[in-house]
């Protein structure tokens, strides 16, 4: 049913992605799909990496670790944005097309009052992506 599962990852907050990572891995195992780990970084140094190249290397290492842990095929797709905090949604939608994903699995938070003012990333991706989107809480 699915052959390429895209999962956005924030390498600075991997500890909050456990349920989504497991869900993507389980679906990949069920369907024999590849999981594409997508990360978005600025071109400027951050707490995760000093350059886009270093970010891409760290994302690739993360993907390889997840693939080894869960036994699925994995790739990494690093993207650079001028301002990831404001440009994240369009960058992730572009990644769906660039990676050829047919399913997006992404982590979300429990909705709160600010979600009535500013839409969540998961909600925006689910609304605008041309593929199925599974938003995982927890």
Secondary structure, DSSP 8 states (H G I E B T S, - for coil): --SEEEEE--GGGGGG-HHHHHHHHHHHHHHT-EEEEEEEEESS--SS-SSHHHHHHHHHHHHHHHHHHHT-EEEEEEEEES-HHHHHHHHHHHHHHHHT-SEEEEEE----GGGGTS--HHHHHHHH-SSEEEEEE-
